Amino acid sequence: MGRFIYDTAGNSVDIDDRTLAHLRIVVMNKLRRSESFMFDVEMGDGSGRRSFWMHPSVPLQFHFFGSRQPRINRAWIEDLMQAASGPNGLSIVPEPTDEAPPLEG
């Protein structure tokens, strides 16, 4: 289980390492292009959903608790990128079957 940490106030959400690794790639690519977007995520404790405004000026951390880099699913990255570019922003969508060779990373 990893943790997405937003801003210097320590706002955070626990997200499993595999999902977090995919989200990191999407966020990194969007912000590298100076594309701001909304990230909507369910809280793991059942307390509802939180929305984070993702902007290059906001400090972010991706804290991974596992020691191994997960295999990256290209199809999932594409689905997440499409969601992040849509009118509702980024949300965690189910992982599709990956038929392409894994990304090296």
C-alpha positions as CSV (number, residue, x, y, z in Angstrom):
1,M,0.0,0.0,0.0
2,G,1.4,3.4,-1.0
3,R,0.4,6.9,-0.3
4,F,-0.3,9.9,-2.5
5,I,0.6,13.1,-0.6
6,Y,-0.7,16.4,-1.8
7,D,0.7,19.8,-0.8
8,T,2.8,20.7,2.3
9,A,-0.2,20.3,4.7
10,G,0.2,16.6,4.4
11,N,-3.2,15.8,2.7
12,S,-2.9,12.2,1.7
13,V,-4.7,9.1,0.4
14,D,-3.6,5.5,0.7
15,I,-3.5,3.8,-2.7
16,D,-2.0,0.4,-3.5
17,D,1.5,0.5,-5.0
18,R,0.6,-0.9,-8.4
19,T,-2.2,1.7,-8.9
20,L,0.0,4.5,-7.5
21,A,2.8,3.7,-10.0
22,H,0.4,4.1,-12.9
23,L,-1.1,7.3,-11.5
24,R,2.4,8.7,-11.0
25,I,3.2,8.3,-14.7
26,V,-0.1,10.0,-15.7
27,V,0.4,12.9,-13.3
28,M,4.0,13.3,-14.3
29,N,3.2,13.5,-18.0
30,K,0.2,15.9,-17.5
31,L,2.1,18.3,-15.3
32,R,5.3,18.1,-17.4
33,R,3.1,19.6,-20.2
34,S,1.7,22.2,-17.7
35,E,-1.8,20.7,-18.0
36,S,-3.7,21.2,-14.8
37,F,-6.6,18.7,-14.0
38,M,-8.8,17.4,-11.2
39,F,-7.9,14.1,-9.5
40,D,-10.9,12.4,-7.9
41,V,-10.3,9.5,-5.6
42,E,-12.3,7.4,-3.1
43,M,-10.9,7.5,0.4
44,G,-9.8,4.0,1.5
45,D,-11.5,4.4,4.9
46,G,-15.0,4.6,3.5
47,S,-15.3,8.4,4.3
48,G,-16.2,9.3,0.8
49,R,-14.3,10.9,-2.1
50,R,-11.8,13.7,-2.3
51,S,-10.9,15.9,-5.3
52,F,-7.4,17.3,-5.7
53,W,-6.6,20.2,-8.1
54,M,-3.4,19.0,-9.9
55,H,-1.2,21.9,-10.8
56,P,2.5,22.2,-11.4
57,S,2.9,24.6,-8.5
58,V,1.5,22.1,-5.9
59,P,4.0,19.9,-4.2
60,L,3.2,16.2,-4.6
61,Q,4.7,13.0,-3.3
62,F,4.2,9.4,-4.3
63,H,5.3,7.2,-1.4
64,F,5.7,3.5,-2.3
65,F,5.9,1.0,0.6
66,G,6.9,-2.0,-1.6
67,S,10.5,-2.5,-2.7
68,R,9.7,-3.7,-6.3
69,Q,8.7,-1.5,-9.2
70,P,5.4,-2.9,-10.5
71,R,5.0,-4.0,-14.1
72,I,3.4,-1.1,-16.0
73,N,0.3,-1.8,-18.1
74,R,0.4,0.5,-21.2
75,A,-3.4,0.1,-21.8
76,W,-4.1,1.3,-18.3
77,I,-1.8,4.3,-18.7
78,E,-3.8,5.2,-21.9
79,D,-7.1,4.8,-20.1
80,L,-6.0,6.9,-17.2
81,M,-4.5,9.6,-19.5
82,Q,-7.8,9.7,-21.4
83,A,-9.7,10.1,-18.1
84,A,-7.3,12.9,-16.9
85,S,-7.9,14.8,-20.1
86,G,-11.7,14.4,-19.9
87,P,-14.3,16.8,-18.4
88,N,-14.4,14.9,-15.1
89,G,-10.7,14.6,-14.6
90,L,-8.6,11.7,-13.4
91,S,-10.2,8.9,-11.5
92,I,-9.0,5.4,-10.9
93,V,-10.5,3.3,-13.6
94,P,-10.3,-0.6,-13.6
95,E,-7.1,-2.1,-15.1
96,P,-7.7,-3.5,-18.5
97,T,-6.0,-6.6,-19.9
98,D,-2.6,-5.6,-21.2
99,E,-1.7,-7.3,-24.4
100,A,1.3,-5.2,-25.2
101,P,4.8,-6.0,-23.9
102,P,5.5,-4.4,-20.5
103,L,7.2,-1.0,-20.3
104,E,10.7,-1.2,-18.9
105,G,11.2,1.0,-15.9
